[in-house]
Amino acid sequence: MAKAVGILEVFGLTTAFVAADAGCKAADVVIEKFDKNKPANADKLPVPLIVAIKFRGDVAAVEAAMDAAEQTAKAMTGVVSRYVIPNPEHDTEGMLKLSGLDKS
């Protein structure tokens, strides 16, 4: 059975690191990968880069990590969105491994 994944999109890379750290300290989860998105309206955002944090673990742990990470991110630059997938499908698993941060 696949592990649950929680995806939390936040403003800025520093916020992503601090929120990910809070999430990992709050629950027994691991980070899948960060991803990035620079939307067309980036100049109107609080920080012009959106970073997605991907937590993996059992559903309860992912929820706890997401709560801690979200609280931390809201205190910094803010949260764009959050979602937990309890049991990702095989094709979704492949997509979770992709990251725009891996590209030069």
Helices and strands as residue ranges (DSSP letters): E 4-11, H 13-26, E 30-37, G 42-44, E 50-57, H 59-76, E 79-85, H 90-96, G 100-102
